């Protein structure tokens, strides 16, 4: 198959999932073409069967904001025509699905038919989608997609609640490449660097937006460290970082909390940690929690959105209500207080991660691709 993948190239979950999906498809012999305004940060262009097409947005005096959706549409038309793609898979409803719809109809006027799949990842529905000014476009783009998938049952239900959707939405969860967590190498040096006295290491990874409630992570850690010697690693960056640094200074915990910024590969730092904290107000899936479990790190999380579909309460970690700092801290202390309990939760976390191995999820996408391509070719023959 020749597959076009449209995604955001950023550190967010949708870009990571789209990139890893494309890499796995390419490894099976498919030709995968990534189309974005910047090379996805986890994409290796030296890998066989992987191609990248940049959407070049230029400034023009007439526009206060460059019309990315239109430029993307033109790029999709160009790539489909000259690379002879079989299918487009767009990640995120806007502007990717609407651009794919326009490209599809431009191509049809030239006698080229190509189906497209829209995968919903979260904030395109739960945040942006609740803006009334976007609702008609999102509804139309989803309904006009040839297939729609959502990364969790929670997101599927949210989409059907907030939009007038007339087509089936199939749940295909996010996944993890477990092979990436094998043979990580020496992690003791990381532990000695951050926890030289054998302290427990707690970790959080996000884009530091308000919805992530990273301040709650620090509050939970504050309660834990009063009972158990511990250090906190904060991985990522975003609009809340400065305020969070100030928050740590006010609490005089700067020597215990390490801001590590954005890390391209988080496997080693996760593997060196003991417990992952995810206190989000809203999560459509919770990919960072799954990444932690793949590294054999149990998860203390809120129980919102799709997180309960990933983190099994009492098995891979614990779930608490959003903002319930005391309960999260109590559960964290329970896991960290006894090494036997901690080791059992670590083993359980890895078992839970196995359910989301890419080897189990990839076939679901392959089946969907082949169904749409077959239908599209049959329809083309009938129209001849």
Buried (B, 14 or more C-beta within 10 A) or exposed (E): BBBBBBBBBBBBBBBBBBBBBBBBBBBEEBBBBBBBBEBBEBBEEEEEBBBBBEBEBEEEEEEEEEEEBEBBBBBBBEBBBEBEBBBBBBBBBBBBBBBBBBBBEBBEEEEBEBBBBBBBBBBBBBEBBBEEEBBEBBBBBBBBBBBBBBBBBBBBBBBEEBBEBEEEBEBBBBBBBBEBBEEBEEBEEBBEEBBEEEBBBBBBBBBBBEBBBBBBBBBBBBBBBEEBEBBBBBBBBBEBBEEBBEBBEEBEBEEBBBBBEBBEEBBBBBBBBBBBBBBBBBBBBBBBBBBBBBBBBBBBBBBBBBBBBBBBEEBBBBBBEBBBBEBBBBBBBBBBEEEEEBEBBBEBBBBBBEBBBBEEBBEBBBEBBEEBBEEBEEEEEEEE
